[in-house]
Amino acid sequence: MNKKVDEYINKQKSPQKEICGKLRRLIFDTFPDVKEEMKWGVPAYEDGRYYIVALKNHVNLGFSLKGLTKEDYNLFDGGGKTMKHIEISSAKKIDKKRIVHLLKLIEERQGKKI
């Protein structure tokens, strides 16, 4: 785990702090050897394939669209051309099954052996 990511999460207010922490733990539970870094000023994983960003009223877990099918795009929120996200407003509303599915989909589509 990256110390700069620790700092980013620890400076967040509630509930964003708790949401970021749970998402981070879920990412590491899914991929224990995942590469974590600060990129674009936010925690990013596997060279930007996915990221966590704390916003005013929620947290976005963002995903690179590289290699995804048009059908896959519908699994995400947002209108980005290269990145999409899912929005999480409460730690209790974290859909672990959905997030693990999306993380694995990204890794599968972008060529990492899982």
N, C-alpha and C positions, 0 to 999 in steps of 0.2 A: 504494500500500500504506500502511496505517495504522500509525503508530509505536507506538500502544498495543497493537496486535495483535502487532507485533514483540516488544514487552516481554512480553506474555502467553506467546508461544511460547518465547522465550529463557529464561524462568524455569522451564519444565517440565523434569522429569528424563527420562532415556532410559528406554524408547523413545518415550514420549509426545511429546517434543520433535521427534523426527525424523518421527513420524507426522503431527503437526500441520503441520509445514513442508511435507511432501509433499502433504497434502490442500489446503493453501492454494495451493501452486503449481498443482495440478491444477485448482482452481477458476479461477485467473487464466488458465491455459492454455485453458480452455474458454470463459470469458467475460472477455476482457482488460479490459473497461470496467466490471466488476462493482463495485458500491458495497460497500466494506468498512468496518465499524465495530465498536466494542465495544458489545455489548448484552447485558443479563442477566449481565454479568461475563465474557463469552466472545466470541470473534470471531464476528461475524454478517455475513451478506451479503444484499444486496437487501432491506433493511428486515426482516430476520428470516426470509426464505424458507428459508434454510439456515444452519447454524452448526456450529462445531467446539468440542468441550469435552473437555479432558484430564481423565481420571478416574484413580483409583488404579492400575488394571491394564490400562487400554485407553483409547482415544479414541472418542468418538461423533461421527459426522457426522450432524447432525439436519436434518430437513426439515419444513416447514410442510405440513399436509394440505389446506389450502385449495384447493378446486377439483379435488381428486383423486377418482377413482371408487373404489368399494368394491374393485374388482379391483386398482387401483393400490396400495391399502393393503397388499396381500400382498407387495409388493416390499421392504417395510421391516420392521425389528424394533421391538420395544417396544409398549407398550399405550396410548400417549397418545391423547387425543381430538383434539388440535389439532396435535401434533407427533409424529413418529416418527423413528427413527434407524437407522443401520447401525453396528455395533460393529467396531472395528479394533484388534487386539492386537499387530500387528507391521507395520512399514513394508513388509516383504516380502509381506505378505498384502493389500496394497491392490489391489483389483480395479479398475483404471483404467476398463476398459470399462463395468463396472456403474455406477461412480460417475458417469461422464460421462452415461450413459443417464439416471440418476436426476436429475442436475442439469438436463438438458435437458427432462425430463418436468415437473419443477416449473416451470420457466420457461414451458413450453408451456401448462400447465394454469392458470397464474396470470396469463396474459395478456401476457407480455413477448415481443417479437419477437426471435427468435434467428436 
